Amino acid sequence: MCAMRVNKLDRGYAIAGYAMVTPALLVIALVTLFPIGYSIYMSLNAIQSTYSGFQFSFIGLHNYAIIFGIAEFWQSLGFTTGYAIVTVVIELILGMLTALALNQPIKGRGFAVAAMLIPWTLITVISAQMWGYIFNPVYGVLNAILLQLHIIGQPILWLGLPNLAIPSLMVADIWKTTPFVTMILLAGLQLIPTELYEAARIDGASAVRVFFQVTFPLLRPSIGLAALFRILQAFGLFDLPFVLTQGGPGTSTESIAMLAYKALFNDGEFGPGTAVAVSTVVLVILLALVSLRALRTQVGEVES
């Protein structure tokens, strides 16, 4: 009898819990799941814009065949993938070094952390404009410094040449997002028990050995989380190249998000444009799963 009452009580608590979270779940479904589902539906149709609205004609995977058959899609995908790999790796390395430095009991650490967060708090469009002034070939600060130091003999078109525009974008992105990676890794370092370091020092372990046998293994979940967030952000790259290079020179810095934007809003190709967006989402999900598996992490759990 008591067990039945407990089961009924638990069932009542469960129903009350579901009732309280249902409104939030409905809002999430409305603002996230519905747009995703509608985008998939649009990608499977030929869409015509008329005076009375949009007309949909189901064509299956034809839009995907179109985008997979054009060189611009693969160029944008290649640029975005390479950009994501290079920037995320560099940000993880710089973020790790900075986090290790800030984890020490140094004087002025609070001020250093606050100053480091300034790039991350800036809106990307504003920081892109700032870097546009820095890279400007006429009155840019970078050219002025290099000319004064006699490193270069004439101004360089940093954003006008493909082999320079891509690294310039990466520098601007790394400058802005490294603090974000640093804060995640610093939080992970703070969770590592100091007793482990004391035991390692008693055993005579060197600093390098302590890092690879104590710090890095215990920091893997934080590294995985930082890498996952940055991969998702890097594959959504849009505002930085949109402001700095408009995808140029040519299409050398045109990200996959810019390609979708151009197809949707410049060319009015709604079907292929949404197919590009959906393909990107699928690719990002696969990359996220691979990243989690490679770093042996799960959501809220570390594999033993």
C-alpha positions, 0 to 999 in steps of 0.5 A: 500500500505504501509503495503504491502511494509512493509511486502515485506521488512520484508520478504526480511529481513527474506530471507536475515537472512535465507541465512546468517544462512544457511551455519552455519546450514549446518555445524552443520548438517554435524558435529552433525546431520549426525553422530547421524543419521548414528549411529542410522542407524548402530545400526539397522544393522548387520555390517561385516568388509570386505576387500572391506569395511563394509557390512550392513544387516538390523536387526531392533532392534536386537542389542538393544535386545543383549545389553539389555540382557547382565549383563555388560550393566546394570552394566555399566549403573548402575555405570554411573547413580550412579556416575552421581547422587552422583558427581552432587549433591556434586558438586552443594552443594560445588559449591553453598557454594563456590559461596556464599563465593566468592559473598561476597566483600572479599579481594583477591576474584579475585585471589581466582577465578583465583586459583579455575579455575586451576583444571577446565582448566587442561585436564582431562587426565593430571589431571587423571595422577596426581590423579593416582600418588596421589592414587598410593599404592607404592609412592602415596602422599595420603598413605604417608600422612595417614601413617605419621599421623598414620591413616593407618598402611599399604598402601591402594590400592585406585584404586585396590578395587571396594569399594575404586576405585569408591569413588576415581574416584568421588573425582578426578571428583569433584575436577576438575568440582566443579569450573565449577559449582561454576562459573555458580552459581556465575554468577547467584548470581551476577544477583540477585538485592541487593535491595532484600537482603536489603529489607529482612534485613530490615524485620529482616529475618535471613541469612537462611531464606534469602537464601531459600526465596530469593537466592535459588528461583532466582538462580534456573535457574543457578542451573538447567543449571549447573546440566544439563551440569554436567549430560550430562558430567557425562554420557559421562564419559570416560577419567577419568576411562580410565586413572585411572582404565581402568574400573576395578577392574573387570568392577566396574568402567566401564562407559557406554561410556567405554562399547561402546568403548570396543564393537566398537574398542576392540571387533569390534562389531559395531552394538551393540556398536552403540546401546549402544551409541544411548541408552545412548543418549536417556537416557541423553535426557530424564534425561535432560528433567526431570531435566529441568522440576523438576527445573521448568526451560525452555531454556531462560525462568523461569516458573512462 
